[in-house]
Amino acid sequence: MSDLAAPAPSAPEDARALAVLRIGTAAVLLVQAAAVGGHLLPFVSDRGIVQAPINAALVHWGLPSLRWLYPPAAAAGLDEAQVTWSCLGIHMLALSLLLAGWRTRVSAASSWLTYLLLKTGGASSAYGAYEFGQIALFYCVALPVGAAASVDSLRATASTVDPFTAALSRFVLRAHLSIAYLSSGLAKAAGTQWRDGEAVWRALMRPSTAPVDFSWLASAPWLPTAMGWSVVAVEIGYVALAWSRRTRPWLLGAVFAMHLGIAMTLGLWIFSAVMLVLNAAALAEGPKYRGGKEPARA
Amino acid sequence: MRRGLVEYGLGVRQVTLAAAAALHLMLVGFGAAGRVPVGETTVIGRVIGVYRAWTGADNAYGFFAPGVAAERRVALHVYAEDRWFLVHERFDTREADLRLSTLAGLFQEDDLRQLLAASWAARALGSFPAARVALVEVQAYVVPTMEQYRGGAQPRWITERVFSFARTPAAG
């Protein structure tokens, strides 16, 4: 039954879940920035592997671009590399403040803007982790993610949370993930590779993604076939299972297993971590509210 | 007692927030379906387009779907000082290598292939000032089906395309 009609989780529980989104997103994206930071210039600079006009052609015209900053920076004596490093530095600082929940909305907006600048600058090499990183940061700006476990929540002005907004926020997260997984699941089911196990086989046999030898799977084709069907079932079933408190723990377990498997076998650790954070924020249940004192309303 | 969203009592603020959420989710749905809700020939269409791009609501979520494509990589062959140098660009972090692999995957796109190759060659020629020629070799890792593998076929790198570029004498 939908949360729009059924008893909703308490506001503090929703606020804690949104804090998971804030802390998890900031922590994962800090790791991502550190992991790619030293190699950023080959992906985003004009003298990189792909020149800037190609990257610019791959993104929407309305997205912010590092190239916008070059003329004023040049006037200040900064070259393109220094602009890129400065942007990365501001990004990591903003993420650190977001992690702590200090002036959460401003630090989230700064993280989002600098992430977009760095992502669009290297659009040709940005993969799924960057798409969901961008989405997660947008939600950190739009949703009340600083209402719990944050520096802001320790200050009197930010100590209350509006129960409706908190519940609506988690509803939006669940709905967004439901749409994403359904779309992905239907696209997978439309082809034959996920139904006959070849997709799992091919993915695990890719040289850059498989840290261990999975060639033995060819002798047990039922296993990749079962894994392929499981992925499709979890993704398509997500939309049906995300809306009941009874099924959410099972769904969360299945999604955790799927993304943990993707991380361990394909080496997509950042992507998986972002997805786990989003799912934890959308689906995780705290201890049941046992009545008594009503949650505070703003 | 716990309460449902509808029991919080809907004021103007709540209705506005719910409407904004519904609109956002509708755009997410359009993105997932690979559809553009309003063409960017109008002002409202452009505003929606910018919103979708900034928020990620334009994403189609087609990761590894409908199937898993062959992995690609680029081998650069640079001719300098009367010999060939082979360059396989690699990084020391997994994340950077994933980005490089994503980049090489773009060679599947017909309209980007030549531009990418030219860009890669320019980087190679820039790194080797004495180089006169650069070959950009796009390789694909072909994985046989499980049945073919049991029959003895092996995964292997094959050359998919080769693009050649020569340094032209500077004008003047």
Interface residues (C-beta under 8 A of the other chain):
Chain A: D3 L4 A5 A6 P7 A8 P9 S10 Q32 A35 V36 G38 H39 P42 F43 R47 G48 I49 V50 Q51 I54 V59 H60 G62 L63 L116 G122 S124 S125 A126 Y127 G128 A129 E131 F132 Q134 I135 F138 P163 F164 T165 A167 L168 F171 V172 A175 H176 I179 A180 Y181 L182 S183 S184 A187 K188 A190 G191 T192 Q193 W194 G197 E198 A199 W201 R202 A203 M205 R206 P207 S208 T209 S215 L217 A218 S219 P221 P224 G267 L268 W269 I270 Y289 G291 E294
Chain B: M1 R2 R3 G4 L5 V6 Y8 Q14 L17 A18 A21 H24 L25 V28 G29 A32 A33 R46 G49 V50 R52 A53 W54 T55 G56 D58 N59 A60 Y61 G62 F63 F64 A65 P66 G67 V68 A70 E71 R73 E89 F91 T93 R94 E95 A96 D97 L98 R99 L100 S101 T102 L103 L106 L112 L115 L116 S119 W120 A122 R123 G126 Y141 V143 T145 M146 E147 Y149 R150 P155
